[in-house]
């Protein structure tokens, strides 16, 4: 929020941190607002088991013709979903087609998808390598890097490079009812 204040945008932008899967949490926000013109989620919904309820809650918060942008992982026919669940905390990953169908069933239209698997693969490989190098340097200095963080970063790299992980951005518009 500090950046919005520094840019003089704090009176135009409102950020809520809430449980997207909890209808009561979303209703509490809706009581405070007239609705939203947009919603943005980055690598959050992949960790939520009930994606349909989450999408429904987001849809309920949006004004007609508003947009929802969800950056997320999804499956393909070769994705190792058990690995993703156990090592990254992904819950009930769905295929791109299932995600699109769910969005349309809930009330979104003009669902578009941009695949970022190749870009993400390069990014997570570099991030894992950089963090491993940093961990080795800190170890030499008698310091440490969080082993949990290192394991997570390596698992995400493994998901995209060896476990057929997939992901991208879903952009959709709320239908006028």
N, C-alpha and C positions, 0 to 999 in steps of 0.2 A: 504494500500500500504506500510505502514511502516514496516510491518512484512516481506514483500518480499524484501525490501531494507536491512533489518537487516540480512536476510538469504542469501543475495547476489543473489537473484533471479530476481531482478527488470529488468534486461536486457533480461530476458526470458519470463516474464509474463507481460501481458498488461490487465488492467482492465478498462472496459468502463461502465459508468453509463448512461443509455439511455432509452428512451421510446421504449420498445420492440414492441409495437403495431403500431408505426409510421414508415411507410416505408421510409420517407425522413431522419429520424434520423438514421435508419439502413444503408441507402445508404451513408450517411456522414461517417460512420465508415468504410464501405466497401472501400471508396475512399482512406482511410488511411492505409488499411491493404490488404494483398493478400488473406486473408481468414483465418479462424480459424480452428484449429484441434479439438476444443471442446467448448461447451457452457454449462453453469451450471446455473440453476435457482432454487431458494429455496423459496417456498411459495410466489411467485410474480404473476404468471400467473392466479392464482385463483381470483385475483382482477381485471383482464383485461377482458372487455366484449367480444372483438373479438379475441377469442383464435386461430381461424384458421389463421387469418392474422398474428398474433404473431408467430405462429409456422412457417408460410411461411417465415417471415422475418428472423427468426433464421436459418432456412434451407438455405436461400439465402446467409447467412454469412459464412456458413461452407464449408470447402473443402470436396471433395468426400471422403467417408469412415470415416468421422469425427463423433464424438459422441455428442449427446445432452442429458443432464440429467436434468429432470424436477421433482422436489419434489412439489407435489401439492395435493389439496383436489379434490375429485370427489364424485359423487353421487352413491347411490344404490337405490333400489326401495322404501325404507322407509325414505330417507333423507329429512329433512325439509329444502328445498331450500329457502323458503321465510325467515325463521329465519336466515339462513346463509347470505343472501343478506342484510337484515336489521341490523343485529347485528355484523357481521364480515366484511362486505364489499365484500363478494364473488359475482362475477358477472357471470351469465350464466354458473354455474357449469354443468359439463357433466358427464356422466357415464364413468367408466373405458373403456368399450367397445367403446363408442363414441370417447374417447380420442385416443385410439389405431387406430381406423378406420381413424380418421382425420390425424394422423401422417403418416399413410401409403399412404393416398390419396395425401399428400403433397410431399412425396418423401423420407420418412424414411423407413428403413427396420429393421429387427431383433428387433422389439419393444418388450421390456420386461417390466414387472411390478412387483414390490415388495410391498405388502400391509404392511403398518405400523400402521394401525388403532389401534391395541391393544397397541403397544408401545407408540403411540401418546396419547392415552386415559390416560394411566398411567402418562405420563409426564405432560399433561395439568391439570390433577386433582391435582397433587403435586404442580405445579406452582401456580394454583389458591389458594390452601390452604396456601401455603407459603406467597403469596402476601397479602392475607386477614389477616394472622397473623401479617405480617409486618405493614399493615395499622392500625390494632388495637393497636400495640405497639407504632407506631408513634403518633396516636391519643392521647394516654395516655401522651405522652411527649409534646403535643401541636403542633405537626407537622402533615403533611399530605402526603398521597400518591395520585398521580394523579387519580382522580375518573374515567377519561376516560380510562386510562390504566387498572384499576381494572375492569371496566365494560367489556372491550374487553377480558381480560384474563378469566373472568368468562363466557362470551359468548362462547369462544372457548371451554372451558371445557364442557359447556352445549351442544354444537354442537356434540362433540364426545361421551358424556355419555348419553344424553337424546334425541338427535335429529337425531340419526342414521347417523352421519357424517362418512365419510370414506376418506382415503387418503393413499398416498404412493409415490413411486419413479418410474417414467417412464424413461427408458433408451432406446435410439434408435440410429441408425446409419444412416448417410446420404447415400443414394443410389448413385452409380456411374452411371452417365447418358451417 
